[in-house]
Amino acid sequence: MKILITGGAGFVGSRLARALLARGTLDGHGIERLVLADQFAPADDISADRRVQVAVGPLLGQCDDVVGARFDGVFHLASAVSAECEADFDLGMRSNLETTRALLLALRAAGNSPRLVFASSGAVFGADPPFLPVPSLVEDHTLPTPQTSYGTQKLVSEQLIADFTRKGFLDGRAVRLLTVSVRPGRPNGAASGFLSGIVREPLAGIACACPVALDTPVALMSPTRAVDALIRAYEASRAELGGRSALILPALTLRVGEMLEALERVAGKAVRARVRLEPDARIEGIVSSWPAHFRAERAQRLGLGADASFESIIEAYIADHPEGVARSAGAAR
Amino acid sequence: MKILITGGAGFVGSRLARALLARGTLDGHGIERLVLADQFAPADDISADRRVQVAVGPLLGQCDDVVGARFDGVFHLASAVSAECEADFDLGMRSNLETTRALLLALRAAGNSPRLVFASSGAVFGADPPFLPVPSLVEDHTLPTPQTSYGTQKLVSEQLIADFTRKGFLDGRAVRLLTVSVRPGRPNGAASGFLSGIVREPLAGIACACPVALDTPVALMSPTRAVDALIRAYEASRAELGGRSALILPALTLRVGEMLEALERVAGKAVRARVRLEPDARIEGIVSSWPAHFRAERAQRLGLGADASFESIIEAYIADHPEGVARSAGAAR
């Protein structure tokens, strides 16, 4: 079978690509071809696999090729991120709305009703004051009221995918990923960036600031759980999915202070001490507008669960990214 | 001030135009110019008003002119209808999604952050089995799960308007109109058509079929209430609106049999006898997927109410459309 991952060189896309290549099959069928479409080339270990084909460039320009390729399955992860879309409205409309629309029309034009998993986001939820406060508990039927252009574009894409699915043009499934932590790499300026940074930076021996109060609750998922959710959503039958509406996912809910306590338990007092409290009212405002508690019954019925603990997330990060861990961080282990 | 009505020659658009011309003001400002954009020309009594300017043609092609015109206010009613969008998917995507997007971008490009009222629809609601049944009661926070392309496109437009509003590009308000009854004119083949037809046709002396069981509950609003809601949504302050989410509206909920009883009380036994029961499983299926009960608290706080009775709706129809009433229909009055 032939699979496309849009955003296939990104953080989640790369992990998904590696997971699919390692499995070799998806929904019981062998993966003969894995096309990674992205603005950037994937990592060498991925592009070296003979099943992998790389398509570098803007996705919007690649949609004609998508028609011709007749994919059996698509993971649509490509997206401008939240902060980018707030800073550049036109970029978000083009990358997240126009591109999704063009991709859906191309998949319809291919005529083989491929399966599609869309990486939506918990950013579809928010407060719409004074009408709606931040939901104290997000459930499958909670009304999304996005408070960013990014969240709006994700919700709009979900709805288009549901309608294309109803019409039989494709077989779409949308999963709302939560903030993924721990992300490797450099700080990216996103408001959620510190939820990775306060672990990644001190582990690398770098001092960093925590911009919110320690009792702030947050909802997280590990990269592994994110990839698991995408694959499970792909392999679920329509009956298992139980409706065309987007799936929320189980969250690990904890306070930011508990994240730092977990860091201390895993990596030691000295590592944790590299995180200083430096409240930033702007970021506190944004983070407090995110719901922290999720009851994801439909996803749980698919066998998807939350991460067991933040310690396990940190340990997996250290195992996956030994290059990102200063020698001193291991001292406590 | 300068006002644009898209779909300004349609049934609701024409009534809105007449109402605005009769008032002469909107939100306390005199209406100097009323532009009616539509595929068709408006009725002569409307186009004869020296404040009216007519723009006939596809709205998508008129968006450049919208930029130049710098409207103070816009009522965006233009839309392909539900049945058309199901029969011709591309038409719906173009007329209801591309056109709304182009209009919003044109209004943003004009740079004066105009006020905009969008005629959305109760068709955003539906069942998504087995996840969600048809909502037994629709409230302001009920999750929309559209089951038609039309409903999807309306919901998507609502979300884009909310985000354009959040960004300050315009000041948007979306109201979800219910099935409007009694519509004049010929049967249009829409699944909801009989909700006007079973009054209009017998009043005109024409026999007609009622395709659903008499105990089927339906949610209706009169053309007058629809126009009232659009104007009130325009004139409401942001504080009164209480959030950017779309407004549901108060419904007159009654059973189809009660509609016929009202018809008999207003127009006599002989008129009612022109309606024969002829159940149509396809239409019964569609109509039973529409929610019938609404609790529209936000709209009620704006002073909007449901019609008092179906009799009053029929009486208003007869008064407004004497040409559509056969002489015999008056016999019982």
Interface residues (C-beta under 8 A of the other chain):
Chain A: F89 L97 R101 D128 P129 P130 F131 L132 D140 H141 T142 L143 P144 T145 P146 Q147 S149 T152 L155 V156 Q159 L160 A162 D163 R166 K167 G242 G243 R244 S245 R298
Chain B: F89 L97 R101 D128 P129 P130 F131 L132 D140 H141 T142 L143 P144 T145 P146 Q147 S149 T152 L155 V156 Q159 L160 A162 D163 R166 K167 G242 G243 R244 S245 R298
